[in-house]
Amino acid sequence: MKISVLVFGQIAEIVNTEKLILQNVKDTDELNEQLKKEYPLLQKLAYSIAVNKKIIQSNTILTNEDVVAILPPFSGG
Amino acid sequence: MQNKNSYNRYQRQIILKELGSNGQQKLFKAKVLVVGAGGLGCPALQYLAAAGVGTIGIVDFDVIELSNLQRQTLYNIDDIGKYKAITAIQKLQAFNPEINFITHCLKLTNINALSIIVNYDIVLDGTDNFATRYLINDACTILNKPLIYGAILRFEGQVGVFNCLDKEKNLQTNYRDLFPEPPEPTEVLSCNEAGVLGVLPGIIGTLQATEVIKIITQIGKPLYNKILSYNVLNNFFYEFDVSINKNNQTIIPQTKTEFENFNYDWFCGIKKQPNEISINDFEALRTNENITIIDVREYDEMPFVVEFKHIQIPLSLFENKISNQTLTNKIVVFCQSGKRSLQALKMIQEKNPAIQVFSLHGGIEAWKKHQLKNLINQ
C-alpha cells in the first residue's frame, strides 16, 4: 500500500520536500505519529489534515493511492 | 444604471451575459467591509472599487511604512506615516467617486466588531494576525455574514469562503472548522520575520475580491466551504473541502455577550509576560531613571536605533558576553518584535537574580511605530 503526503507552508520546510511517499500507513493517527517521530519540529505545530482533498476531523483509515495533504494556518496579510 | 458615464465605466463587465446590468445593479447595492488595508486589502480594494461595489468600508488602525510599499500598491513614498484607512480612501475616492466609502480608522475588537460588521453584506479578511482572524470569523458567524478569508506567508497563500450556505450540500462552515485551535504564538511566523514575495498578496487579495464579486452577482462557483492553496514558486493550486467540526461548536461564541467576553488575545496566546513592559512604561523609565538598555538583535539588523543610548549584545553571543558587562541594577532588553528579548531576559535573571530586568513588548518595531504615530498626532 502506498500513500502520498503533500505538505504546505512551514511544514514543507521542516520535512524538506513538498511531497512524501509512504508505505503501509493504516490510518491518519499512525501517519501523524510517524511524521512527528521523524520530524520532531512538527510536534509543536498546528495543522489540518485532508484525505483526498477533504479536511478530516477524526482518525481516518487510509487506502492504497490515497493523497493526504497537511495544511498549517497562515496569518500574514 | 445611474447615468451614461457609469454605463460606460462598467460596460466591459455589463456585456458579460452572466453578469449583465442586473449583476451591475447588485454590485451598486452591495456593501463590503475590508478589514486590513495592507498587502491583501490594497489589491482587493482596488478591484472592488473598479467593479463598482456601491459601499466599501475599510477597517485599519495602522500607518504606512516604507517596508509596506513592496506589496501595498495603493500607497506611495509621500504617504509614509499617514493612516492606511484614510489614505486608501483618498486614493480610491479619486479613482471611483461614485462609491460610498466609509473609514473605520480603528482596531477591530470584540466590543466594536459586531456594530461595524452588521452594516455590511460581506466581509473580506485581509488582517495579519490570528487573534483578529478568529475575532472576525466569530463575529461573521454570529451575524451570519459571508467571510472571504485570505492569508499569505513567504511564497504561499490561502483563500476561502466561510459562513455561506452551499445550498447543494446544505453545508455552512467557518474558519474554526478548518483550524479549531490557533498555533502557539512562538510557532507563528509573521511576514515581518519570515518574508513574503510582494506579488503574492496581490494574487491572493485579487482572488478574494473575485470571490466577493461572484457572491454578489451570483455567478460561477464561489469557494464555499473550501480553501484554495496557491504556491507561486511551482504554480501549484490545491483545493481543500472543509466540513463541520463538531468539537468546535462548543468553543465558538454563540451570542453577543459570549463574543464580548471571549478573550481573543488570550486564546491566541498573546498576553504580556510578567517582566514585559509597554512602550509608555519604557519611555518613562528611560527618561527618568538610570538604566542600561540592550539591543539583543544581531549586528546587521535594521532599523538602527539612534534615538536613545544603548549597547548591543546579539542574542547569539549573549550568554558569554553578559557576564563581562558592567550593568546597572535596572535593565531593559529589546529586539525586533519582542520575542528574542524574552530569552535574553531569562539569561540575565538566571545569572543576576538581583537585577531588575524588563523586555520591551513588541520590540523596536512597535517602538518606532509608536514614535511615528506621535509625530503625526503632534
Interface residues (C-beta under 8 A of the other chain):
Chain A: L6 F8 G9 Q10 E18 K44 L45 A46 S48 A50 K53 K54 I55 Q57 A69 L71 P72 P73 F74 S75 G76 G77
Chain B: G36 G38 G39 L40 G41 D125 G126 T127 D128 N129 F130 R133 G150 A151 I152 L153 R154 E156 G157 Q158 D177 L178 F179 E181 P182 P183 E184 T186 E187 V188 L189 S190 C191 A194 V196 P201 I227 S229 N231 N234 F236 Y238 E239 F240 D241 V242 S243 I244 N245 K246 N247
